[in-house]
Amino acid sequence: MRTGGRILVDQLLVHGTDLVFCVPGESFLPVLDALYDVRPEAPGGRGSIRLVVCRQEGGAATMAEAYGKLTGRPGVCFVTRGPGACNAAIAVHTAMQDSTPMILCIGQVGSDCAGREAFQEIDFARMFAPAAKWAAQVDRADRLPEYLARAFAVATSGRPGPVVLALPEDMLGTVAAVPDAERYLTAQAHPGAAELRALGDRLAHAERPLVLAGGSGWTREACAQLERFALRAGLPVATTFRRQDRFDNRHAHYAGDLGIGANPKLAARVRDADLLVVVGARLGEMTTGGYALVTPPHPGQGLVHVHADPAELGRVYQPDVAIAASPATFAAALDSVAVAGERWRAWTQAAHADYLEWVLPEPMPGDVQLGEVVAWLADRLPRDAIVANGAGNYTGWLHRHYRYAPLGTELAPTSGAMGYGVPAAIAAKLLHPERVVVSWNGDGCFLMNGQELATAVQYGANVVFVVVNNGMYGTIRMHQEREHPGRVWGSTLRNPDFAALARAYGAHGELVSRTADFAPAFDRSLAAGRPALIEVRIDPEAITSRTTLAAVRAAALQRTQVRK
C-alpha cells in the first residue's frame, strides 16, 4: 500500500527520471514527501532523484524543457495549481513548438472542491489541450502507473512534445495497492525502401539540391551519419531556425542557418534550389522567411520532406516525397541511398564560401563590437561548450558569428520565448557540470527569468551569464522605427547595474564597455568558481548585426515620402 505521491515518484524512478524541477506548492505535498526518500543522499538504494527548487514556475518549467532538449528524455517539472500552472505555460508552449519531450505535473484542488471555482482552480485538461500533445487529470491513485507510462511514451514517440497531468491533492494522499508499470518504450516510424529509392531518384535528377536539417529527435550518431552522407553525396547542408548544432558549422559542406536575418546569399540559394531535402524540420515561419522562401502549398522547389509525425507531412507543404521517420531512423538508412556527388561540387563549395564570408564580423556603432566578441567566443570555447539564449535582436550576433558543434551545444527556443537563456543554461550546467555553459541574454530577456540566478548560486551551477545591455526592447524598437519612424513609445528600459545585481545574489559580476575588455572579463568569470555575470553595454544604434536604428528610420521615412 502506497500513497498516490509515492506511487507517482516510484513511476518516475521506473522511467529513468534523475532530475526534477519545481516550485513547491501545498497542492502536491505527498509528492515532495515521497521525493525526500529518493534524494541522492537517502539510504535504501531505491534509486535517486535530484530535486531542483526554483524561484518561479516559468524558470522551473523552462529548465525541464531544456533538460528534454539535451537528453531526449522527458524533463519533469512540478508546479502548483492556478498561478503556478499559468507561469509554467510558456515553457509548455516552447516544448510544443520546439518538439521537446517534457512532463508538467500540476497539483490540483481536491475532488471535494472540484467544479466550484475553488481557490486557484482551473480545468487544466482544457487549458492545456491546444498547447500540449496530451493533457489529462488523474483522479485515482491506482491509475497513476498507467498515466505516467502513457505520459512518457506520448512525450517521446513520433514528434516529441509536452504532456500535462493534473493531480488532485486528495488523490495524491490516497493509499492504494497497485504494481508499478514497466519502463516506457518510444515508438518511431522508419523510412521504407520505396521512399529511400524515391529520394535517390530525386537526387539523381537534381542540379541544385540543398539539405535542410532541423527539428528534434536527433542523436550524435544521426548527425554523424548525415555528415557522412553529405560528404559522399557532395551535398550542401543548411540548418533551420535555432537548430544550428544539427550539422558541424565548421564542416566544408555547411551552408549556414535559416532564421531571422538569414544570410541573403543563403536565402537566394534556397530560392534557386531545384530540390530541398528537409530532415526533421516542420518548415515553420522563421525558417521559410514568412513562407516566402518556400511557398505553400507546393513550393517552387522539389521537396523531399522527412518528419517524425505523419500528420505534419502535407499539412502545410505538399512534398514530392513524404517520409515518415525520425531524424535518427532516417539518418541510419542513408547508407542505402545511391548518389553521385561530383556534379554538385561547385554548388556546395560556393555555399560554404558564402557562409564563411557571412560569419566575418562587421563594424557596428559604439565601443563594443559584438560580432568580434562572439567570434572570440567561437574560437575560445571548447567544442562541447553549451550556449543558451532567449529571444530578441541580440541573438542575431550569436546565430551569425558563433559556430556550433556537436549536437547538444545550442539551447534556443524556436517558440521565440524571452527569458529562456537563464534557466536553460542552469539546467544544462546541472546536467553537465564538467562542460562550459554560457547564457547569452538581452537586458529585457534576462530580467524575465533573472531571479533564477539565485537557483544557480544555490546549486553551484557555475554558468557564465552574458547580458547585452542596450537599454531597450530592441526588436520592438526596430519594428517601431520601421513602421512608425520617430514615434517611439513603450520600448525604453531603465535597467539596474547588472554586475552589482549578480554580486548581490552571490555571483561574480563584471562590466564590459569596450571590446578589448571582454576576453579578460570572461576568463576571470570562468575562473571565479561560482556563477558569473558579464554585463556588456552596447550602443543602442547597433540594432542588428547588419544595420543601425538610424538606417532603419531613414529607410522608413524614405518609403513614407515615396508613398506621399
C-alpha positions as CSV (number, residue, x, y, z in Angstrom):
1,M,0.0,0.0,0.0
2,R,1.4,3.4,-1.1
3,T,0.2,6.9,-1.2
4,G,-0.5,8.4,-4.6
5,G,2.5,10.7,-4.1
6,R,4.8,7.7,-3.5
7,I,3.3,5.7,-6.4
8,L,4.0,8.7,-8.7
9,V,7.6,9.1,-7.6
10,D,8.1,5.3,-8.0
11,Q,7.0,5.6,-11.6
12,L,9.4,8.4,-12.2
13,L,12.2,6.1,-11.0
14,V,10.9,3.3,-13.2
15,H,11.0,5.6,-16.2
16,G,14.6,6.8,-15.5
17,T,14.0,10.2,-14.1
18,D,17.1,11.5,-12.3
19,L,16.3,15.3,-12.1
20,V,13.0,17.1,-11.2
21,F,12.5,20.8,-11.2
22,C,9.8,22.5,-9.1
23,V,8.5,25.4,-7.2
24,P,6.9,23.8,-4.1
25,G,3.2,24.0,-3.5
26,E,0.8,22.7,-0.9
27,S,-1.2,21.0,-3.6
28,F,1.5,18.3,-4.1
29,L,2.9,17.8,-0.6
30,P,2.7,14.0,-0.8
31,V,4.9,14.1,-3.9
32,L,7.5,16.2,-2.0
33,D,7.3,13.8,0.9
34,A,8.0,10.9,-1.4
35,L,10.9,12.7,-3.1
36,Y,12.5,13.1,0.3
37,D,13.0,9.3,0.4
38,V,14.7,9.2,-3.0
39,R,17.0,12.1,-2.6
40,P,20.6,11.2,-3.6
41,E,21.8,11.0,0.0
42,A,18.9,9.0,1.2
43,P,19.6,5.4,2.4
44,G,17.9,2.4,0.9
45,G,19.3,2.1,-2.6
46,R,15.9,2.6,-4.4
47,G,17.4,4.9,-6.9
48,S,17.7,8.7,-6.6
49,I,16.2,11.9,-8.0
50,R,17.7,15.3,-7.5
51,L,15.2,18.0,-6.8
52,V,16.0,21.5,-8.0
53,V,13.8,24.1,-6.3
54,C,13.4,27.2,-8.5
55,R,12.2,30.7,-7.8
56,Q,9.4,31.0,-10.3
57,E,7.5,28.3,-12.2
58,G,8.4,29.8,-15.6
59,G,12.1,29.2,-14.7
60,A,11.4,25.7,-13.4
61,A,9.4,24.6,-16.4
62,T,12.0,26.1,-18.8
63,M,14.7,24.1,-17.0
64,A,12.6,20.9,-17.6
65,E,12.2,21.8,-21.3
66,A,16.0,22.4,-21.6
67,Y,16.6,19.0,-20.0
68,G,14.4,17.4,-22.6
69,K,16.2,19.1,-25.4
70,L,19.6,18.0,-24.1
71,T,18.8,14.4,-23.2
72,G,15.9,13.4,-25.5
73,R,14.1,12.2,-22.3
74,P,11.2,14.0,-20.8
75,G,12.1,16.8,-18.5
76,V,9.9,16.7,-15.4
77,C,8.5,19.7,-13.6
78,F,6.1,20.0,-10.7
79,V,4.1,23.2,-10.1
80,T,1.1,24.2,-8.0
81,R,-2.4,25.0,-9.4
82,G,-3.7,28.3,-10.7
83,P,-0.9,30.9,-10.9
84,G,1.8,28.2,-10.8
85,A,0.5,26.4,-13.8
86,C,-0.1,29.7,-15.7
87,N,3.5,30.7,-15.0
88,A,4.7,27.4,-16.4
89,A,2.5,27.7,-19.6
90,I,5.2,29.5,-21.6
91,A,7.6,26.5,-21.3
92,V,4.8,24.1,-22.4
93,H,4.3,26.3,-25.5
94,T,8.0,26.2,-26.1
95,A,8.1,22.4,-25.7
96,M,5.3,22.1,-28.2
97,Q,6.7,24.4,-30.8
98,D,10.3,23.1,-30.3
99,S,9.1,19.4,-30.2
100,T,10.7,18.8,-26.8
101,P,9.7,15.8,-24.5
102,M,8.5,17.3,-21.2
103,I,6.0,16.3,-18.5
104,L,4.4,19.1,-16.4
105,C,2.7,17.8,-13.2
106,I,0.3,20.3,-11.7
107,G,-1.1,20.0,-8.2
108,Q,-4.9,20.4,-8.4
109,V,-7.6,21.2,-6.0
110,G,-9.1,18.4,-4.1
111,S,-12.0,16.4,-5.6
112,D,-14.4,17.7,-2.9
113,C,-13.9,21.2,-4.2
114,A,-13.8,20.5,-7.9
115,G,-16.1,22.3,-10.2
116,R,-16.8,25.2,-7.8
117,E,-14.1,27.5,-9.0
118,A,-12.3,26.8,-5.7
119,F,-9.1,28.6,-4.7
120,Q,-6.8,28.6,-7.7
121,E,-8.9,26.1,-9.6
122,I,-8.6,25.7,-13.4
123,D,-9.6,22.9,-15.7
124,F,-6.0,22.1,-16.8
125,A,-7.0,19.4,-19.3
126,R,-9.0,22.0,-21.2
127,M,-6.5,24.8,-20.6
128,F,-3.5,22.9,-22.0
129,A,-5.2,20.8,-24.6
130,P,-4.2,23.1,-27.5
131,A,-0.7,23.6,-26.2
132,A,0.3,20.0,-25.4
133,K,0.4,16.6,-27.0
134,W,-1.8,15.3,-24.2
135,A,-3.3,16.9,-21.2
136,A,-5.3,14.9,-18.6
137,Q,-6.3,14.7,-14.9
138,V,-5.5,11.6,-12.8
139,D,-8.4,11.1,-10.4
140,R,-7.4,7.6,-9.0
141,A,-4.1,6.8,-7.3
142,D,-4.3,3.2,-8.6
143,R,-4.2,4.5,-12.2
144,L,-1.0,6.6,-11.7
145,P,1.3,3.9,-13.2
146,E,-0.9,3.7,-16.3
147,Y,-1.0,7.5,-16.7
148,L,2.7,8.0,-16.1
149,A,3.7,5.3,-18.6
150,R,1.5,6.8,-21.2
151,A,2.8,10.3,-20.5
152,F,6.5,9.2,-21.0
153,A,5.5,7.3,-24.2
154,V,3.5,10.2,-25.7
155,A,6.2,12.8,-24.8
156,T,8.9,10.8,-26.7
157,S,7.1,9.0,-29.5
158,G,6.6,10.4,-33.0
159,R,7.1,14.1,-32.9
160,P,8.2,14.7,-29.2
161,G,6.3,17.2,-27.1
162,P,4.9,18.2,-23.7
163,V,2.4,16.3,-21.6
164,V,0.4,17.9,-18.8
165,L,-1.0,15.9,-15.9
166,A,-3.3,17.5,-13.2
167,L,-3.0,15.8,-9.9
168,P,-5.8,16.4,-7.3
169,E,-4.2,16.8,-3.9
170,D,-6.5,14.3,-2.2
171,M,-5.7,11.7,-4.8
172,L,-2.0,12.1,-4.1
173,G,-2.7,11.4,-0.4
174,T,-4.9,8.4,-1.1
175,V,-3.5,4.9,-0.3
176,A,-3.7,2.2,-3.0
177,A,-2.2,-1.1,-3.8
178,V,-1.1,-1.2,-7.5
179,P,2.0,-2.7,-9.2
180,D,4.5,-0.4,-11.0
181,A,4.4,-0.1,-14.8
182,E,7.2,-1.4,-17.0
183,R,9.6,1.2,-18.3
184,Y,8.1,3.1,-21.3
185,L,9.0,2.4,-24.9
186,T,9.4,5.0,-27.6
187,A,7.7,4.3,-30.9
188,Q,9.3,5.8,-34.1
189,A,8.5,5.4,-37.7
190,H,11.2,4.2,-40.1
191,P,11.8,5.1,-43.8
192,G,10.6,2.5,-46.2
193,A,12.7,1.1,-49.1
194,A,10.4,2.7,-51.7
195,E,10.7,6.2,-50.1
196,L,14.5,5.9,-50.0
197,R,14.6,4.9,-53.7
198,A,12.4,7.9,-54.5
199,L,14.9,10.1,-52.6
200,G,17.8,8.7,-54.6
201,D,15.8,9.2,-57.9
202,R,15.1,12.8,-57.0
203,L,18.7,13.5,-56.2
204,A,19.8,11.8,-59.4
205,H,17.8,14.4,-61.4
206,A,18.7,17.4,-59.3
207,E,21.1,20.2,-60.4
208,R,21.0,22.4,-57.3
209,P,20.0,20.3,-54.3
210,L,20.1,21.6,-50.7
211,V,19.6,19.7,-47.4
212,L,17.9,21.5,-44.5
213,A,18.4,19.8,-41.1
214,G,16.3,20.8,-38.1
215,G,13.6,19.7,-35.7
216,S,14.1,17.4,-32.7
217,G,14.8,13.7,-32.3
218,W,18.4,13.8,-33.4
219,T,21.3,11.9,-31.9
220,R,25.0,12.4,-32.2
221,E,25.2,9.3,-34.3
222,A,22.4,10.6,-36.6
223,C,24.3,13.9,-37.0
224,A,27.5,11.9,-37.9
225,Q,25.5,9.8,-40.4
226,L,24.1,12.9,-42.1
227,E,27.6,14.4,-42.3
228,R,28.9,11.2,-43.9
229,F,26.1,11.2,-46.4
230,A,26.6,14.9,-47.3
231,L,30.3,14.2,-47.9
232,R,29.6,11.1,-50.0
233,A,26.8,12.8,-52.0
234,G,28.6,16.2,-52.2
235,L,25.6,18.0,-50.8
236,P,25.4,21.4,-49.1
237,V,23.6,21.3,-45.7
238,A,21.9,24.3,-44.1
239,T,20.2,24.2,-40.6
240,T,16.9,25.6,-39.7
241,F,16.0,28.3,-37.2
242,R,17.9,27.8,-33.9
243,R,18.9,24.2,-34.8
244,Q,22.4,25.1,-35.8
245,D,24.0,22.2,-33.9
246,R,22.4,19.6,-36.1
247,F,25.4,19.9,-38.5
248,D,29.0,20.9,-37.7
249,N,29.3,24.5,-38.6
250,R,33.0,24.0,-39.4
251,H,32.2,21.2,-41.9
252,A,33.2,22.0,-45.5
253,H,29.6,21.3,-46.6
254,Y,27.9,23.6,-44.2
255,A,25.9,26.4,-45.8
256,G,24.6,28.3,-42.8
257,D,21.4,28.7,-40.9
258,L,17.9,29.8,-42.0
259,G,16.5,32.0,-39.3
260,I,15.7,35.6,-38.5
261,G,18.1,37.8,-40.5
262,A,19.5,34.9,-42.5
263,N,22.4,35.4,-44.9
264,P,20.8,36.9,-48.1
265,K,23.0,34.7,-50.2
266,L,21.7,31.6,-48.4
267,A,18.1,32.8,-48.9
268,A,18.8,33.2,-52.6
269,R,20.3,29.7,-52.7
270,V,17.1,28.3,-51.2
271,R,15.0,30.1,-53.8
272,D,17.3,28.8,-56.6
273,A,17.5,25.2,-55.4
274,D,15.6,22.7,-57.5
275,L,15.4,20.2,-54.7
276,L,15.1,20.6,-50.9
277,V,15.7,17.6,-48.7
278,V,14.2,18.7,-45.4
279,V,15.1,16.4,-42.5
280,G,13.3,16.8,-39.2
281,A,12.0,20.3,-39.6
282,R,8.4,21.5,-39.9
283,L,9.4,24.3,-42.2
284,G,7.9,27.0,-40.0
285,E,7.6,30.7,-40.5
286,M,11.1,31.7,-39.2
287,T,12.9,29.2,-41.4
288,T,10.9,30.0,-44.5
289,G,11.1,33.8,-44.2
290,G,7.4,34.1,-43.6
291,Y,6.6,31.2,-46.0
292,A,8.2,33.3,-48.8
293,L,11.4,31.3,-49.4
294,V,9.4,28.0,-49.6
295,T,5.9,28.8,-50.6
296,P,2.9,26.6,-49.7
297,P,1.1,24.5,-50.5
298,H,3.5,23.2,-53.2
299,P,6.8,25.1,-53.3
300,G,8.7,26.0,-56.5
301,Q,11.5,23.7,-55.5
302,G,11.2,19.9,-55.5
303,L,10.6,18.8,-51.9
304,V,11.5,15.6,-50.0
305,H,10.1,16.1,-46.5
306,V,11.2,13.8,-43.7
307,H,9.3,14.2,-40.4
308,A,8.6,12.0,-37.4
309,D,4.9,12.9,-37.4
310,P,2.9,11.7,-40.5
311,A,0.3,14.4,-39.8
312,E,2.9,17.0,-40.5
313,L,3.6,15.7,-43.9
314,G,1.3,17.6,-46.3
315,R,-0.2,19.8,-43.6
316,V,1.4,23.0,-44.9
317,Y,3.6,21.8,-47.8
318,Q,2.8,19.1,-50.3
319,P,6.0,17.2,-50.7
320,D,7.1,15.2,-53.8
321,V,8.4,12.5,-51.5
322,A,7.0,12.2,-47.9
323,I,9.0,10.1,-45.5
324,A,7.5,9.5,-42.0
325,A,10.6,8.9,-39.9
326,S,12.5,10.4,-37.1
327,P,15.8,12.1,-38.0
328,A,17.6,9.2,-36.2
329,T,15.9,6.4,-38.1
330,F,16.2,8.3,-41.4
331,A,19.9,9.1,-41.0
332,A,20.6,5.4,-40.1
333,A,19.2,4.4,-43.5
334,L,21.1,6.9,-45.6
335,D,23.9,4.5,-46.5
336,S,21.4,2.7,-48.7
337,V,20.8,5.8,-50.9
338,A,22.8,5.8,-54.1
339,V,24.2,9.2,-55.1
340,A,26.9,10.6,-57.4
341,G,28.1,13.8,-55.8
342,E,30.7,15.2,-58.2
343,R,28.1,17.1,-60.1
344,W,27.4,19.4,-57.2
345,R,30.9,20.1,-56.1
346,A,31.0,23.8,-57.3
347,W,27.5,24.4,-55.9
348,T,28.5,23.1,-52.5
349,Q,31.8,24.9,-52.4
350,A,30.1,28.2,-53.2
351,A,27.5,27.6,-50.5
352,H,30.2,27.1,-47.9
353,A,32.2,30.1,-49.2
354,D,29.1,32.3,-48.8
355,Y,28.8,31.1,-45.2
356,L,32.5,31.8,-44.4
357,E,32.1,35.3,-45.7
358,W,28.8,35.8,-43.7
359,V,30.4,34.9,-40.3
360,L,33.0,37.6,-40.6
361,P,32.2,40.4,-38.1
362,E,31.0,43.8,-39.5
363,P,31.7,47.1,-37.7
364,M,28.9,48.5,-35.6
365,P,28.5,51.8,-33.7
366,G,30.0,52.1,-30.3
367,D,33.0,50.9,-28.3
368,V,31.8,47.2,-28.2
369,Q,32.0,45.2,-31.4
370,L,29.6,42.4,-30.6
371,G,30.4,40.4,-33.7
372,E,34.1,40.4,-32.6
373,V,33.0,39.3,-29.1
374,V,31.0,36.3,-30.4
375,A,33.8,35.4,-32.9
376,W,36.2,35.3,-30.0
377,L,33.9,33.1,-28.0
378,A,33.6,30.7,-31.0
379,D,37.4,30.4,-31.0
380,R,37.9,30.4,-27.2
381,L,35.2,28.0,-26.0
382,P,35.7,24.2,-26.1
383,R,33.8,22.4,-28.9
384,D,31.4,20.9,-26.4
385,A,30.5,24.1,-24.7
386,I,26.8,24.7,-24.4
387,V,25.4,28.1,-25.3
388,A,21.9,29.1,-24.3
389,N,19.9,32.1,-25.5
390,G,16.4,33.6,-25.3
391,A,14.8,35.8,-27.9
392,G,15.5,39.3,-29.2
393,N,17.7,41.1,-31.7
394,Y,20.7,40.5,-29.6
395,T,20.6,36.8,-30.6
396,G,21.4,37.7,-34.2
397,W,25.1,38.2,-33.4
398,L,25.2,34.8,-31.7
399,H,23.4,33.0,-34.5
400,R,25.5,34.7,-37.2
401,H,29.0,34.5,-35.7
402,Y,29.1,31.5,-33.3
403,R,30.0,28.1,-34.8
404,Y,28.2,25.2,-33.2
405,A,29.0,21.5,-33.0
406,P,28.4,18.9,-31.9
407,L,24.7,18.2,-31.1
408,G,23.6,19.5,-27.7
409,T,25.7,22.7,-27.8
410,E,22.8,25.1,-28.7
411,L,19.8,25.7,-26.4
412,A,17.5,28.2,-28.0
413,P,13.7,28.5,-28.2
414,T,12.2,28.3,-31.7
415,S,9.0,29.5,-30.0
416,G,10.6,32.9,-29.5
417,A,10.2,32.8,-25.7
418,M,12.0,35.6,-23.9
419,G,13.5,34.6,-20.6
420,Y,14.7,31.3,-21.9
421,G,18.5,31.7,-21.7
422,V,18.9,31.9,-17.9
423,P,17.0,28.8,-16.8
424,A,18.0,26.7,-19.8
425,A,21.7,27.3,-19.1
426,I,21.2,26.4,-15.4
427,A,19.6,23.1,-16.4
428,A,22.5,22.4,-18.8
429,K,25.1,23.0,-16.2
430,L,23.3,20.8,-13.7
431,L,23.3,18.0,-16.3
432,H,26.8,18.6,-17.5
433,P,28.8,20.3,-14.7
434,E,32.1,19.3,-16.5
435,R,31.2,21.4,-19.6
436,V,31.4,25.2,-20.1
437,V,27.9,26.7,-20.2
438,V,27.3,30.3,-21.4
439,S,23.9,32.0,-21.2
440,W,23.5,34.8,-23.8
441,N,20.8,37.3,-22.9
442,G,19.5,40.7,-23.7
443,D,18.7,43.2,-20.9
444,G,14.9,42.7,-21.3
445,C,15.2,39.0,-21.8
446,F,17.4,38.5,-18.7
447,L,15.0,40.1,-16.3
448,M,12.2,37.9,-17.4
449,N,13.8,35.0,-15.5
450,G,16.8,36.6,-13.9
451,Q,15.5,35.5,-10.5
452,E,16.9,32.0,-11.3
453,L,20.4,33.4,-10.7
454,A,19.6,32.6,-7.1
455,T,18.9,29.0,-8.2
456,A,22.3,28.9,-10.0
457,V,24.1,30.1,-6.8
458,Q,22.2,27.7,-4.5
459,Y,23.0,24.6,-6.6
460,G,26.5,25.6,-7.7
461,A,25.6,25.8,-11.4
462,N,28.6,27.9,-12.5
463,V,27.2,29.3,-15.7
464,V,28.7,32.4,-17.3
465,F,25.7,34.8,-18.0
466,V,26.3,37.5,-20.6
467,V,23.8,40.3,-20.6
468,V,23.8,42.5,-23.7
469,N,22.5,45.9,-22.4
470,N,21.2,48.5,-24.9
471,G,18.5,49.9,-22.6
472,M,15.5,48.8,-24.6
473,Y,13.4,46.1,-26.0
474,G,15.5,46.2,-29.2
475,T,13.3,44.1,-31.5
476,I,10.2,46.2,-30.7
477,R,12.2,49.4,-31.1
478,M,13.4,48.2,-34.6
479,H,9.8,47.5,-35.6
480,Q,8.6,50.8,-34.3
481,E,11.2,52.7,-36.3
482,R,10.4,50.7,-39.4
483,E,6.6,51.1,-39.2
484,H,6.2,54.4,-37.3
485,P,9.6,56.3,-37.6
486,G,10.3,58.7,-34.9
487,R,7.3,57.7,-32.8
488,V,9.0,55.5,-30.2
489,W,6.9,54.6,-27.2
490,G,6.9,51.8,-24.7
491,S,10.2,50.1,-25.7
492,T,12.7,52.0,-23.5
493,L,14.1,50.3,-20.4
494,R,15.7,51.7,-17.2
495,N,18.0,48.9,-16.1
496,P,19.8,48.0,-12.9
497,D,23.5,47.7,-12.6
498,F,23.5,44.0,-13.7
499,A,27.0,43.3,-12.4
500,A,26.1,44.6,-9.0
501,L,22.9,42.7,-9.1
502,A,24.8,39.5,-9.7
503,R,27.1,40.2,-6.8
504,A,24.0,40.7,-4.6
505,Y,22.9,37.2,-5.5
506,G,26.4,35.9,-4.5
507,A,27.6,35.5,-8.1
508,H,30.7,37.1,-9.7
509,G,30.0,40.3,-11.6
510,E,31.8,42.1,-14.4
511,L,31.0,45.2,-16.5
512,V,32.4,45.5,-20.1
513,S,32.1,48.7,-22.1
514,R,35.0,48.1,-24.7
515,T,35.6,45.1,-27.0
516,A,39.1,44.6,-25.5
517,D,37.7,44.2,-22.0
518,F,35.5,41.2,-22.8
519,A,38.2,38.5,-23.1
520,P,39.8,39.1,-19.7
521,A,36.4,39.6,-18.1
522,F,35.3,36.2,-19.5
523,D,38.4,34.4,-18.3
524,R,38.0,35.8,-14.8
525,S,34.4,34.7,-14.8
526,L,35.3,31.2,-15.8
527,A,37.9,31.0,-13.1
528,A,35.6,32.5,-10.4
529,G,34.4,29.1,-9.1
530,R,30.8,30.3,-8.9
531,P,28.1,31.6,-11.3
532,A,29.3,34.8,-13.0
533,L,27.6,37.6,-15.0
534,I,29.2,39.9,-17.6
535,E,27.2,43.0,-18.5
536,V,28.1,44.2,-22.0
537,R,26.9,47.7,-22.7
538,I,26.5,48.4,-26.4
539,D,25.5,51.4,-28.4
540,P,21.6,51.4,-28.9
541,E,22.3,52.4,-32.5
542,A,23.6,48.8,-33.1
543,I,20.2,47.3,-33.5
544,T,21.2,44.2,-35.5
545,S,24.3,42.6,-36.9
546,R,23.5,44.2,-40.2
547,T,22.1,47.7,-39.7
548,T,21.5,50.6,-37.3
549,L,18.5,52.3,-35.9
550,A,19.3,55.4,-37.9
551,A,19.4,53.4,-41.1
552,V,16.1,51.7,-40.3
553,R,14.5,55.1,-39.6
554,A,15.8,56.7,-42.7
555,A,14.6,53.9,-44.9
556,A,11.1,54.1,-43.3
557,L,11.0,57.9,-43.8
558,Q,12.0,57.5,-47.4
559,R,9.2,54.9,-48.0
560,T,6.8,57.3,-46.4
561,Q,7.8,60.1,-48.7
562,V,7.6,57.9,-51.8
563,R,4.0,56.9,-50.9
564,K,3.1,60.5,-50.5
